[in-house]
Amino acid sequence: MEKKEQYRILIWLDKEVNGIYNKSNQDLIKNVGNIQLITVTDVKTCMIKIKEIKFKKTIIMVSAKLAQSLFKSFMNDLTDISIIPKIIVFTSKDTMKKIQKDPKDLIKFPFFKKNLVICQLGVLVNELQKESIYQPKTISKNINAIQGFTFDIVNSLNDLIIPNNLSSLTTLPKNSEIKDFNQFLIDTFSSNTDLKYLIEQTIDYQDIPLEILIKYWLRVYTIEPNFIKEMNKSLNDNKEKNNIYNTYIRVLYSALNKKIIKFYNNSTIFIGTKITKEEINKIQNNINNKKPNLPSCFCYNKAFISTFINDNLIDIFMEKVKLENNEFYSFFEIQKNDLIKAQSIPNVYIKEYSFTGEEEIIFFPFSCFEISSIEKKTNKKNKEYYHIGSIYLGKYEDIIQKQEKKVEEKKEEKKVEVKKEEKKVEVKKEEKKVEIKKKEEKKIPEEKYDLNFGINLIDLN
């Protein structure tokens, strides 16, 4: 027997929801196990209730008269919504047949086509009691935390080793790729029932709006501790172009570029990580050999970075993370950068997606930082660590584009200078010609002829 979906919340939207006839139906629905019934009489109130629900399985029952208005409001407020609901439109038998023949009048938004059931109210209540409402085929017809990070240190941007497919990591994946990644999450982290419950809400729907999908996937980041660990290991070690985790990166970049998720650039942030003696020496040498007016040292991450705002977490990091031979604790203190443009900040502030409400900021792979200082310090428990002062520069490709733009600007400036010099030469040539002509005119007197007598008249003036 096919497993039935268990929805936790049912919102009933109908102007007559509190009428005498519907009161009896409400009592019947409340007797159905595992359902929280919420009744509303207008679309505005319904949208307020929808926005309050976070990552829970939800059914929305709506009368046909209010359905189109609800769909429009839902699509207009996508950035404030964190659920993927099943929509059940109940209506009279005649209207239901009309909609089934030509659903275009009711359904103008792709997201609702696979999420929608249309039926009569009496049938709906009966099926809810049987709990088979959650199988759409039985009702009428369907309308089709602190992890540290791995980084490379270089003294020139030209030394950065960046994958050839970096530009493709900023394009939105196909629906089939999103569905495959959802299934991959369930299979890989099968022991996490919370993650499974979360992702099962998304797996059957390939047309989920990006505004909602991104919230579910950021929730995965906070709900499964091994997710970031496994993903970063794969991104650091796997050179393959079709790395499964690239789908996750592409969705995050797409959401960032469309300003669906919020970046963070409000204050100083901190990154805890382990560092080797060789890396310490490399940073110190680059800083000591700094050239005038040029950055001394760069570093960039190959995978995701979890950062935090509160520097008190430094002590927690040092307690939880164990060092191997030749390793030391280090903390990057990244200063706010007001010069950087918003679209060049590939990070996301995930407090609203976290179960614990942690003040955490995630930086995406291939973010670049300039290191300005390194200093050995001790915490309150006399444990040594290296404090690394740095500033965030931006996405690698944005930095390279800026450099290329500067090179092109210098080339153009050179061309302008060359043209100016060529023009000066031409002007001097013209001035020389004029000067020569004047001299010749002074040397050779102008001859005049008397047409009547054929005599040359010499003008000696």
HELIX and SHEET records of a PDB file:
HELIX    1   1 ILE A   20  LYS A   30  1                                  11    
HELIX    2   2 VAL A   43  GLU A   52  1                                  10    
HELIX    3   3 ALA A   64  ASN A   76  1                                  13    
HELIX    4   4 LEU A   78  ASP A   80  5                                   3    
HELIX    5   5 LYS A   93  LYS A  101  1                                   9    
HELIX    6   6 PRO A  103  ASP A  105  5                                   3    
HELIX    7   7 PRO A  110  LYS A  113  1                                   4    
HELIX    8   8 LEU A  121  LYS A  130  1                                  10    
HELIX    9   9 PRO A  136  THR A  138  5                                   3    
HELIX   10  10 LEU A  157  ASP A  159  5                                   3    
HELIX   11  11 LEU A  166  THR A  170  5                                   5    
HELIX   12  12 ASN A  175  THR A  188  1                                  14    
HELIX   13  13 THR A  193  GLU A  200  1                                   8    
HELIX   14  14 LEU A  210  ILE A  223  1                                  14    
HELIX   15  15 PRO A  225  ASP A  237  1                                  13    
HELIX   16  16 ASN A  246  ASN A  257  1                                  12    
HELIX   17  17 LYS A  277  ASN A  288  1                                  12    
HELIX   18  18 LEU A  313  LYS A  320  1                                   8    
HELIX   19  19 ALA A  342  SER A  344  5                                   3    
HELIX   20  20 LYS A  351  TYR A  353  5                                   3    
HELIX   21  21 TYR A  396  LYS A  443  1                                  48    
SHEET    1   A 6 GLN A  36  VAL A  40  0                                        
SHEET    2   A 6 ILE A   9  LEU A  13  1                                        
SHEET    3   A 6 THR A  58  SER A  63  1                                        
SHEET    4   A 6 LYS A  86  PHE A  90  1                                        
SHEET    5   A 6 LEU A 116  CYS A 119  1                                        
SHEET    6   A 6 LYS A 141  ASN A 142 -1                                        
SHEET    1   B 6 PHE A 151  VAL A 154  0                                        
SHEET    2   B 6 PHE A 298  ASN A 301 -1                                        
SHEET    3   B 6 SER A 367  THR A 378 -1                                        
SHEET    4   B 6 GLU A 384  LYS A 395 -1                                        
SHEET    5   B 6 GLU A 327  GLN A 335  1                                        
SHEET    6   B 6 ILE A 269  THR A 276 -1                                        
SHEET    1   C 3 ILE A 305  PHE A 308  0                                        
SHEET    2   C 3 GLU A 360  PHE A 363 -1                                        
SHEET    3   C 3 ASN A 347  TYR A 349 -1                                        
SHEET    1   D 2 GLU A 447  ASP A 450  0                                        
SHEET    2   D 2 ILE A 455  ILE A 458 -1                                        
END                                                                             
